[in-house]
Amino acid sequence: MQPFEEESLAPEQRRSGEEPDLPSGRSPTLLVADAAADSELLSALADHGVEVSVVVDGARALLEIGRLAPAVVLISARLPIIDGVTVVRTVRTRDDMPILLGVGPQDRRQAAAGLEAGASACVVKPYRINEVLGLVRSVRGFGVDRAEPGVLRVGGVTLNTVAYEVRVDGVPVRLPPQEFRLLRILLERAGSVVTRQTLLERVWGTTSHKTNTLAVHVRRLRSRLGDTGDTDHPRLIESIRGVGYRFRLADEPTA
């Protein structure tokens, strides 16, 4: 991907300093706070109907979040002036807007801190277009089919909370109560990382279980759902090392 050049931006993709020239009364779909955002990523987002505004530091991000009220924020964990985790924590004192935290290979600690601060999900840097698009759609409510009351559907996996039923590609799958609750939480937040602490608290009511309790149940759940392929690139339930788990959206690549 080529570095982003300011003069190549469309009005709705302009870097602040200059205020984005958005249509009157209209907020950007996505505010990107990351100097590493490049033309290929932003052009692809625009091609998929995502209006984008870009800032390059945490202080400006806070100003633009308050001024523009974007539908979704994508913010790098490492920003000048005010870091990304602090921005997340500050925004969460007054707003529940979806926030995606961009993290690199060395940002495991920032990923955990950002999720605890209230980030909706982490997205790996360098950014992959399909993953960013999938997460933007999921946190805006496009990732999970909730057309039927009490029913969650992501790809071929359907969970009916009323009938207490799970189906994979239409075939019923019997799950023990703990695995049913685990799957429900992951489906409710499909595309987003759910921390180990959150899963332990919501499924078992405590975080004091042995360290492998959650991993064992996730492994069993994967098996029951037929997610038995490459353990490094699972088809459905992804492990985010040191942080938690994420149920993949239907159109996400697995590698």
C-alpha positions in Angstrom: 0.0 0.0 0.0 1.3 3.5 -0.8 1.6 6.3 1.8 -1.5 8.5 1.9 -1.1 11.9 0.2 -3.3 14.7 1.4 -3.8 16.3 -1.9 -5.3 13.1 -3.4 -8.2 13.0 -0.9 -11.8 13.5 -1.7 -13.5 16.1 0.5 -15.0 13.4 2.8 -11.5 11.8 3.2 -9.5 14.9 4.0 -7.1 15.0 7.0 -7.9 17.4 9.8 -6.4 20.4 10.3 -8.7 21.3 7.5 -12.4 20.6 8.3 -13.9 17.9 6.2 -16.3 19.3 3.6 -19.2 16.9 4.4 -22.7 17.6 3.1 -24.7 19.8 5.4 -26.1 18.0 8.5 -24.2 14.8 7.5 -21.7 12.9 9.7 -18.9 10.7 8.4 -19.6 7.0 8.6 -16.0 6.4 9.9 -13.4 8.6 11.6 -9.9 7.2 11.2 -7.3 8.4 13.8 -4.1 7.0 12.4 -1.2 8.6 10.4 -0.6 5.2 8.8 -4.0 5.1 7.0 -3.2 5.0 3.3 -4.9 5.7 0.0 -5.6 2.1 -0.9 -7.5 1.4 2.4 -9.5 4.7 2.3 -10.3 4.4 -1.4 -11.6 0.9 -0.8 -13.7 2.1 2.1 -15.1 4.9 -0.1 -15.9 2.4 -2.9 -18.0 0.4 -0.4 -20.0 3.5 0.6 -18.1 4.3 3.8 -17.6 8.1 4.1 -14.3 8.7 5.9 -12.6 11.6 7.8 -9.0 11.2 8.9 -7.0 12.7 11.8 -3.4 12.0 12.8 -3.3 12.5 16.6 -5.3 11.7 19.7 -6.1 15.3 20.6 -7.6 16.0 17.2 -9.4 12.7 17.4 -11.3 13.8 20.5 -12.2 17.2 19.0 -13.5 15.6 15.8 -15.4 12.9 17.6 -17.2 15.6 19.5 -17.7 17.8 16.5 -18.7 15.2 13.8 -20.3 12.4 15.9 -19.1 9.7 13.4 -21.0 6.4 13.2 -17.8 4.4 13.9 -14.2 5.4 15.0 -11.1 3.5 14.0 -8.2 4.6 16.2 -4.6 3.5 16.4 -3.4 2.4 19.9 -0.2 4.4 19.3 -1.0 8.1 18.6 0.9 11.3 19.3 -0.2 13.8 21.9 -2.9 11.5 23.4 -2.6 7.7 22.9 -5.5 5.6 21.5 -6.4 3.8 24.7 -6.7 7.2 26.5 -9.0 8.4 23.7 -11.2 5.3 24.1 -11.4 5.8 27.9 -12.3 9.5 27.5 -14.9 8.9 24.8 -16.5 6.2 27.0 -17.2 8.7 29.8 -19.8 10.3 27.6 -20.6 8.2 24.5 -21.2 4.5 23.5 -20.3 4.9 19.9 -18.5 1.9 18.3 -14.7 2.2 18.5 -12.3 0.0 16.7 -8.7 0.0 18.1 -5.9 -0.6 15.6 -3.1 -2.7 17.2 0.2 -3.9 15.8 2.2 -7.1 16.7 3.8 -5.4 19.7 0.6 -3.9 21.1 -0.8 -6.9 23.1 -0.9 -4.8 26.3 -2.6 -1.9 24.6 -5.2 -4.3 23.0 -6.2 -5.6 26.4 -6.2 -2.1 28.0 -8.2 -0.8 25.1 -10.9 -3.5 25.4 -11.1 -3.0 29.1 -11.5 0.8 28.5 -14.4 0.1 26.2 -13.2 -0.4 22.7 -15.7 -2.4 20.7 -13.1 -4.5 18.9 -9.4 -4.7 18.0 -8.3 -4.7 14.4 -4.8 -5.9 13.4 -2.3 -3.5 11.7 -1.3 -3.3 9.0 -5.0 -3.0 8.2 -6.6 -5.5 5.9 -9.5 -4.0 3.9 -11.9 -6.9 4.3 -11.4 -7.0 8.0 -11.9 -3.3 8.5 -15.0 -3.4 6.3 -16.4 -6.4 8.2 -15.8 -4.8 11.6 -17.4 -1.5 10.5 -20.4 -3.4 9.3 -20.6 -5.5 12.5 -20.4 -2.7 15.0 -23.0 -0.8 13.1 -25.3 -3.8 13.3 -24.8 -5.3 9.8 -22.8 -8.4 10.9 -25.5 -10.3 12.8 -28.9 -11.2 11.4 -31.5 -10.4 14.0 -34.5 -10.5 11.7 -36.4 -13.0 14.0 -36.9 -12.1 17.6 -34.6 -14.2 19.8 -32.6 -15.5 16.9 -28.9 -14.7 16.2 -27.5 -15.8 12.8 -24.0 -15.3 11.5 -23.2 -17.2 8.3 -24.4 -20.8 8.7 -24.6 -20.6 12.5 -28.1 -19.9 14.0 -28.8 -19.6 17.7 -32.5 -19.5 18.9 -32.6 -18.2 22.5 -36.3 -18.9 22.8 -36.3 -22.5 21.5 -32.8 -23.1 23.1 -31.6 -24.4 19.8 -28.4 -24.2 17.7 -28.2 -25.1 14.0 -25.2 -25.2 11.7 -26.1 -25.1 8.1 -29.6 -26.1 9.1 -28.5 -29.1 11.1 -29.4 -29.1 14.8 -26.4 -29.2 17.2 -26.8 -30.0 20.9 -24.8 -27.8 23.2 -24.4 -28.0 27.0 -25.6 -24.9 28.9 -22.2 -23.3 29.4 -21.3 -23.7 25.7 -24.7 -22.3 24.7 -24.1 -19.2 26.8 -20.6 -18.9 25.4 -21.8 -19.1 21.8 -24.6 -16.6 22.5 -22.2 -14.0 23.8 -19.8 -14.5 20.9 -22.6 -14.2 18.3 -24.1 -11.1 20.0 -20.8 -9.4 19.4 -19.7 -11.2 16.2 -16.8 -9.5 14.6 -15.7 -8.0 17.9 -13.2 -9.3 20.5 -14.8 -10.4 23.8 -12.3 -10.5 26.6 -11.6 -13.6 28.7 -12.7 -11.7 31.8 -16.1 -10.8 30.2 -16.7 -14.4 29.0 -15.8 -15.9 32.4 -18.0 -13.4 34.3 -21.0 -13.8 32.0 -20.8 -17.6 31.5 -19.5 -18.7 34.9 -20.2 -15.7 37.1 -16.6 -15.4 38.2 -13.1 -14.9 36.9 -11.5 -17.3 39.5 -11.7 -20.4 37.3 -8.5 -22.3 36.3 -6.7 -20.6 33.5 -7.6 -23.3 30.9 -11.3 -23.5 31.7 -12.3 -21.1 29.0 -9.9 -22.5 26.4 -11.2 -26.0 27.0 -14.8 -24.9 26.5 -14.0 -22.9 23.4 -12.2 -26.0 21.9 -15.2 -28.2 22.6 -17.5 -25.5 21.1 -15.4 -25.3 18.0 -15.6 -29.1 17.6 -19.4 -29.2 18.0 -19.8 -26.4 15.4 -17.6 -28.3 12.9 -14.8 -25.7 13.2 -12.1 -28.4 13.2 -9.7 -27.1 10.5 -6.4 -25.2 10.9 -6.1 -24.3 14.6 -4.0 -21.2 13.7 -6.8 -20.0 11.4 -10.1 -21.2 12.7 -13.1 -20.8 10.4 -15.5 -19.5 13.1 -14.0 -18.7 16.6 -10.7 -16.8 16.5 -8.3 -16.7 19.5 -6.8 -13.3 20.2 -3.8 -14.2 22.2 -3.7 -12.7 25.7 -7.0 -10.9 25.2 -10.0 -13.2 24.4 -12.0 -14.6 21.5 -13.9 -13.3 18.4 -16.6 -15.0 16.3 -15.7 -14.3 12.7 -18.2 -12.6 10.4 -19.4 -14.7 7.4 -17.4 -12.8 4.7 -14.1 -12.5 6.6 -11.0 -14.2 5.2 -9.4 -16.8 7.5 -5.8 -16.0 6.7 
